[in-house]
Amino acid sequence: MIEVTVDSIRVSLINQQRLVVLRERESKRFLAIWIGAFEAEAISTGLQGAESPRPLTHDLLQHAIEQLGGHLRHVLVSELSDDTYHARIVIGRDGAEDVELDSRTSDAIALAAR
């Protein structure tokens, strides 16, 4: 497994599409993943630590995991299939096996950003 951080959210000047750029922690290798505008906003909101008067979707998921006795262990970009990245959200629970949830990559990154 290669540990990465979110380097940036970028916008194409040609077609206004967004991409999230992940950077390998121990080197200067990057992975760019195309995402939608709303997904880019969700990741940016988490990275900035912005507060919302009501919980947004990813905040709700984070609170639900915590209230059920779990914690986000990590997210994993697990596969590339038909030009689409797939991800897994790995939830740790005290004294129990980890739980893995299938996820869109952008949702997993937005959750991890929180």
N, C-alpha and C positions, 0 to 999 in steps of 0.2 A: 504494500500500500504506500502511495506517495502522498505526503501531506502538502496541502496547498492552502493559500489564503486568497481572498478576493482582492485582486489588484485594482480593478476599476470596473465601472459600468461605462460603456462607450456607445455613441450614436453614430451610425453611418451617415455621412454627409450626402450620399447618393440617394438612399431610399428611406432614411430616418428610422431604420430598424435598430434595435438595441442588441448589445451583446455584453455578457459578463466575461471578464478576463480573470482567469485563475492563475496564480503564480506559484510555482513550486517553492516551498519554503527554503530549501537548501541550495537552490541554484537559480538561474535566470531563465528557466524554461517556463513557457506560458501555454495555457489552453484557453481558447476563445470559444464560447458557446452562444449561439444566437438565442435570444429570448424576446418575449413580447414587452410592450411598453408598461403594462400593469405589473408584470413580473419584475421588471427593472425597478419600478417604483417601490415594490415590496422589499426588494433586497436593499435598496438605498435607504429606505426608512429604518430597516434593522441596523445597518452599518452606522447610521447617524445617531442611533439611540433615540429617535424622535418619539415623543409621546402622543397618543391619540386619546381623545375623550372617551372613546369606546374601543374595546379590543378589535383589532383587525384580524383577519383570518389566521395569520401565522402567530399572532399573539395568543389567540384563542387556543390553537393547537399546543403552543408551549405551556400555557396554563393548565390545559387538560392533562398533558403528560405529567406535569409536576403534581397536580392534585390526585392523580392516580398512583403516585409513589414512584414515578420514574424520573429519569433525567436524560437529556440528549447526550449520548456518548460521542457520536460523530455521524456525519453523513458521508456517503460513499457514492461517487460517480462510478457506477458498476459496469456499464456496458454501452457500446455504440452499436445500434442496430438500425439499418435503413436510414442512415444519416440523422438518427435521433439518439441523444444521450439519455440513459436511464439512470436513476439514482435509488439508493436505499437509505432510509433513516434508521439509525441504530439507537434503540432506547435501552438504557441500563436500568435494572431494578435491583435493589438490595436483596441479596440472598437468592436471586432467581436468574435464570438465563436471560440474555439479551433478547429483545424483540426487534425484528427487522420489518420495516414497512416499505412497500414499493412506493415510489414517488416520482413526480416530475423533477428534473434536476433543478429547475428554478425554484420550486417550492422547498426543496431540501436546503438549498443555499439560503433562501430567505429565512427559514427556521433557524439555521445555524448562525445567521447574522444576528439573531436575537440573543 
